[in-house]
Amino acid sequence: MRSLGVVRKVDHLGRIVIPIELRETMKLPEGQPLEFFTEAENIILRSYKIREACVITGEISSDNFELSNGMFVSPAGAEIILKEVKQAF
């Protein structure tokens, strides 16, 4: 993780402003939904991409893979599908 040298304060409503340079670099248009994650003492923001959510579990992960019909499935979702297919046959 690298520092951008930009510091912002949290206001009384808990808001922060993402600098325009960062929004432009990351191609974050106004209204773009963001996901929040925590890792140790870090807060991680990521663009929320609903279309990449697993159709079974709803999980959004870099491990999700796209099926031929354009739907995404997580490894856990794939295990659920496989288990159900095995039970049906």
C-alpha positions, -999 to +999 in steps of 0.1 A: +000+000+000+014+034-009+007+068+006-007+095-017+003+122+007-033+134+011-050+137+045-087+143+051-106+148+083-138+130+092-166+156+097-192+156+125-215+133+104-187+108+098-180+118+062-148+122+043-141+137+009-122+117-016-098+140-034-107+148-070-073+136-082-080+102-067-116+101-080-103+108-115-074+083-113-097+056-101-125+066-125-151+071-097-180+090-110-204+109-088-229+084-073-206+054-077-214+029-049-183+019-028-177-011-006-159-008+027-136-035+041-114-036+071-080-053+074-063-049+107-062-011+113-069-002+076-101+007+059-103-004+022-127+011-003-135-006-035-160+001-063-191-020-057-198-040-088-231-057-083-228-076-116-198-095-103-217-107-072-221-145-069-256-154-080-257-181-052-241-164-022-240-127-032-203-126-024-181-102-044-146-115-046-116-115-070-120-153-069-155-152-085-156-165-120-179-157-149-201-184-164-209-185-201-243-168-195-226-137-179-234-147-143-207-148-117-202-176-092-179-177-061-160-208-052-184-213-023-214-209-047-198-234-071-195-259-043-232-254-034-242-260-071-220-291-074-235-305-042-270-300-055-262-315-089-247-346-072-277-350-050-301-347-080-283-374-100 
